[in-house]
Amino acid sequence: MNTKKTKTKTFEFLTLFVMVIGTVIGSGIYMKNSELLNQTNNPIIALILWSFVGVICIMSMIVFIEISSSTKHFGNGTLGNWAKIFINRKTASFFSIMYGWVYIPSTQSVFVAGAVNYLLLAIGAPITAYQQLLIYLVVGISIFITCTILSIYKRFINRKIQVVGILIKFLPLLIAFIAGFILIDKTGGTSAWWNGGYDKNTWGTNEWSPILFLGGFGGILFAFDGYVYIANAQKTATNKDVVPKALFAGMIFVAIFYVLMALSLFMGSPDGSIVKLLEKMLGGKESNAARIISNLILMSICLLGSNIFVDIAIVDLASDANNKTIYTKKRSINYKEAGFIQMIIFIVAYTFLITIGICTTRDGWDGIGSAVGSGSIENVEELLNRPADYINWFSSGTSALVFIMVLAVMVAGVVNRFTKKVKVEQTKLFMVCGIISSFFMAIFIFFGIFAFIWEPKNIAKGEWEITESGMWFLIILVVSLVINVIVFLIQEYKFKKDPYLDGWDGEINPNIEIEDSISIKADLIYLKNKVFKRKQK
């Protein structure tokens, strides 16, 4: 009997351990390592930051294990719901709007635009700006609609796609991890550790200005994004005592893996990115096969990210409506309604950001008339890499806002130890980890925003001017907050006009179930009949 129980515990430990790795390790290392190198100007500083932020995220995981125990038996493990429990309902509503209306659409846009961008890079043709606009809109929106349909109508198939996708995601990572250490080029030509720079960007291991340590926090936090919600896994665990051990071990593995992966990329890749390492491994920059294969791999990673974030968005919106942090007239939102709302928000945000990204002029981009040879665009790669600039800036701004929300919930969790407002299962080392991780998370957020506005490597040279990307980041940050405040005030007016008479505690329907038998065919027939009936009238 004891042997069987031990085997069950071991299996659950390994399941949770793998879940942490599969959830946290994602597009961050694919998309942010090269960006981090450009911001810090030194691969050694970049590795130090990867290590330090990883340790703090491990400590904050301990904090969220205790916080999430408040919803172990009742309620949903979303940031908005935890904010409602530990802070108050209005703060929770503000956070839910920020997450669902601003952050998730921006992250979805990053993945969708990334998929289109890597597709165009794989093609490698000098596609004109207006052609890019059409491709980004048609292909990008089609990708999102497909992911939404799968998430709503084919959830079982969708989960299979995600499981297989996670396995596929790790294959190029494993190959790149090994290849990076094998393809070291100490002559400096094709290894970022020694080459001194790549494609107009410069760096070196002798760059040690203290200000350079301020860069890169935003990108690293993006790479660890998602670890918060893993703490809620204890809700479905059979052996509750293995949860903290498995999650803690999983986060340690992730942090160590990120550091070693970054080291491998700096050793083997010319710019610290996986795509350039794969190109180098497959025959170099001039090889068509290398270009096509490496970019198609990155495209598949972005498609998987799109699929996962569509799923997260739908579940999160439905959960927040069910937990009374989002207003709905009928007091709940089903998965179809949540999917439709998210699709509308995404299409509006994505269309606007891509359109201004291609049509407006800025440093290195001449608007709709951009072409190879115009302005500072010297090659096809530069022509194809700029349309999503505003999406990247928007994503960076909203990521900073979301981690402010994470910090607020962490601080509220620490305060709860003194007030005893919320009943939780106390975790060992909670206070130590809570105070230290909250302090450093605040520093990461502040300097993450600071580094986006004033590039540390420019400040190290005595140049304090706000960069163009920094100005747009600041504008988008403010606009995001304004949008959030407007939607929040409208919602509060609705709550006042149509109050929830049973109060704000708990859930409207604690036994909410996922609809597995939804038929897209039946919905299309219903929609057709409704349209034609109106016309007949």
HUBEL-V513560 format. One line per field, one symbol per residue. phi: phi as a letter, one per 20 degrees, with the letter a starting at -180 (. if undefined). Layout:
BEGIN
phi->???
END
This chain:
BEGIN
phi->.fffffffffffgfffgffgffeffbfgffddfffffffembfffgfffgfffffffffffgffffgfffdfdbodedfffffffedafffffffffgfeedffgffgfffffffffffffffmefffffffgffgffffffgffffffffeecffffffgfffffffgeffffffgffgfeefcffnfccgfcemqblmdcaafeecfgfffeenfgfffffegofgffgffffdfedffefgffffffffggfffgfffffgfffdefcndfffffgffepnfeeffffffffffffffffffffffffgffffffffffemecfbfemaceffffffffffgffffffffffffeeeeagnbdmfefbfoeldedbffffeeegegffffffffffffffffgfffffffffffeelfdfcefdfmgfffffffffffffgfffffgffedfgffffenddffffffffgffffffgffgffffffffffffffcfefendfmcfcfdgcfeedfdffffffffffffffffff
END
